[in-house]
């Protein structure tokens, strides 16, 4: 990816020009997939997304131990 996590320089912006085509493709893929599934990007942080309509999913107070994850 274009920067390390929590880099708050201009290099972390979605529109920052990248010379490495693989890095640019990875950043574009992440944004495309996240937006396809209802998330909106924070334009100044390539890693930061938020859900457009969080109220449609109520918060649940469930302990990790109680989840049936395999």
Beta strands, then each sheet from edge to edge (+ up, - down):
strand 1: 39-42
strand 2: 45-51
sheet 1: 1+ 2-
end
